[in-house]
Amino acid sequence: MIMRRLFDTPAWRPNLLEELEQMRQRISRFYEEPGKTTRRAGVFPLINVTENKESYFIRAELPGMKADEIDISATADSLALSGERKIPDEDKNVNYHRRERESGKFSRMFSLPSPIDASKAEAKMTDGILTVILPKAESAKPRQIAIR
Amino acid sequence: MTRELQAKEKQELAASGEQTKPGPVFIPAADIFETDKAIVLLADIPGVKTKDLNIDLRDNTLTLEGEISPFEGADESAVLTEYDVGKYFRQFTLSEVIDQSKIDAKLTDGVLRLTLPKVEKATPRKISVTAG
């Protein structure tokens, strides 16, 4: 049965490439919402980057961490985050039913789409979410051009 | 020994059809341990404020629900999105009887610590039977 079906299939279909292209488009549409780039880097912490005219905003979820436990360094075109998430030890006599929260070290670096002014960078921790605000360099800011 | 932390996608709640509000719902990672006196639950719920967290205990079912209020400025547009933001929901069934009046919940830096004290067991009473 299988043999017959294999041999019955024509080796070349004239619209095969077209079909493949359509399929590729359908798959990519499934993964990407318009105007939103989703890329899984697979490096802790996962980050979301947004921008407005003035700055870039980098956010990461780091529950249980304090601002001074995270090392942040910025250059003109990159940002590095590193630190260690610690989960305080409980009393010896406790009996764990579930342990899903993870501790450990992390270090991540990424480059920014356009130059920033690293000297004016700001960072804050609110409810376990780290927000780093990186003002764009003057040269990278969009400029309104007045028409005379 | 310190391990390297691995990036993990947040676990989405499967039964999202039961939610009335749109948007993703995630299951927070939790630690649960027990001592002689209490059951302690720790859950990672980054972004949830104290006022947006609901903890409910009835009929041995503990429900945690955390709403997220948007924290991005209106003029921000996404450049890269690696994680999704949404509310947190998780339910646990408790086998022990909990002293409801002594439940203690603390939310610090996106981590909830919930202490559920066990009801002190009634001291067994011996019933003496006298021959009549």
Chai-1 contact restraints between the chains, C-beta under 6 A:
chainA,res_idxA,chainB,res_idxB,connection_type,confidence,min_distance_angstrom,max_distance_angstrom,comment,restraint_id
A,K36,B,A78,contact,1.0,0.0,6.0,A-B,restraint_1
A,K36,B,T81,contact,1.0,0.0,6.0,A-B,restraint_2
A,T37,B,L80,contact,1.0,0.0,6.0,A-B,restraint_3
A,T38,B,T81,contact,1.0,0.0,6.0,A-B,restraint_4
A,G42,B,A7,contact,1.0,0.0,6.0,A-B,restraint_5
A,V43,B,A7,contact,1.0,0.0,6.0,A-B,restraint_6
A,F44,B,L5,contact,1.0,0.0,6.0,A-B,restraint_7
A,F44,B,Q6,contact,1.0,0.0,6.0,A-B,restraint_8
A,F44,B,A7,contact,1.0,0.0,6.0,A-B,restraint_9
A,L46,B,A7,contact,1.0,0.0,6.0,A-B,restraint_10
A,L46,B,E82,contact,1.0,0.0,6.0,A-B,restraint_11
A,L46,B,Y83,contact,1.0,0.0,6.0,A-B,restraint_12
A,I47,B,E82,contact,1.0,0.0,6.0,A-B,restraint_13
A,N48,B,T81,contact,1.0,0.0,6.0,A-B,restraint_14
A,V49,B,V79,contact,1.0,0.0,6.0,A-B,restraint_15
A,V49,B,L80,contact,1.0,0.0,6.0,A-B,restraint_16
A,T50,B,E72,contact,1.0,0.0,6.0,A-B,restraint_17
A,T50,B,E76,contact,1.0,0.0,6.0,A-B,restraint_18
A,T50,B,A78,contact,1.0,0.0,6.0,A-B,restraint_19
A,E51,B,V79,contact,1.0,0.0,6.0,A-B,restraint_20
A,N52,B,D75,contact,1.0,0.0,6.0,A-B,restraint_21
A,N52,B,E76,contact,1.0,0.0,6.0,A-B,restraint_22
A,E61,B,P46,contact,1.0,0.0,6.0,A-B,restraint_23
A,P63,B,D44,contact,1.0,0.0,6.0,A-B,restraint_24
A,P63,B,P46,contact,1.0,0.0,6.0,A-B,restraint_25
A,P63,B,G110,contact,1.0,0.0,6.0,A-B,restraint_26
A,P63,B,V111,contact,1.0,0.0,6.0,A-B,restraint_27
A,G64,B,D109,contact,1.0,0.0,6.0,A-B,restraint_28
A,G64,B,V111,contact,1.0,0.0,6.0,A-B,restraint_29
A,V94,B,F33,contact,1.0,0.0,6.0,A-B,restraint_30
A,V94,B,T35,contact,1.0,0.0,6.0,A-B,restraint_31
A,N95,B,E34,contact,1.0,0.0,6.0,A-B,restraint_32
A,Y96,B,F33,contact,1.0,0.0,6.0,A-B,restraint_33
A,H97,B,I32,contact,1.0,0.0,6.0,A-B,restraint_34
A,R98,B,I32,contact,1.0,0.0,6.0,A-B,restraint_35
A,R99,B,D31,contact,1.0,0.0,6.0,A-B,restraint_36
A,E100,B,A29,contact,1.0,0.0,6.0,A-B,restraint_37
A,E100,B,A30,contact,1.0,0.0,6.0,A-B,restraint_38
A,R101,B,A29,contact,1.0,0.0,6.0,A-B,restraint_39
A,R101,B,D31,contact,1.0,0.0,6.0,A-B,restraint_40
A,R101,B,D44,contact,1.0,0.0,6.0,A-B,restraint_41
A,G104,B,T2,contact,1.0,0.0,6.0,A-B,restraint_42
A,G104,B,R3,contact,1.0,0.0,6.0,A-B,restraint_43
A,G104,B,E4,contact,1.0,0.0,6.0,A-B,restraint_44
A,G104,B,L5,contact,1.0,0.0,6.0,A-B,restraint_45
A,K105,B,T2,contact,1.0,0.0,6.0,A-B,restraint_46
A,K105,B,E4,contact,1.0,0.0,6.0,A-B,restraint_47
A,F106,B,L5,contact,1.0,0.0,6.0,A-B,restraint_48
A,D127,B,G47,contact,1.0,0.0,6.0,A-B,restraint_49
A,D127,B,G110,contact,1.0,0.0,6.0,A-B,restraint_50
A,G128,B,P46,contact,1.0,0.0,6.0,A-B,restraint_51
A,G128,B,D109,contact,1.0,0.0,6.0,A-B,restraint_52
A,G128,B,G110,contact,1.0,0.0,6.0,A-B,restraint_53
A,I129,B,P46,contact,1.0,0.0,6.0,A-B,restraint_54
A,I129,B,G47,contact,1.0,0.0,6.0,A-B,restraint_55
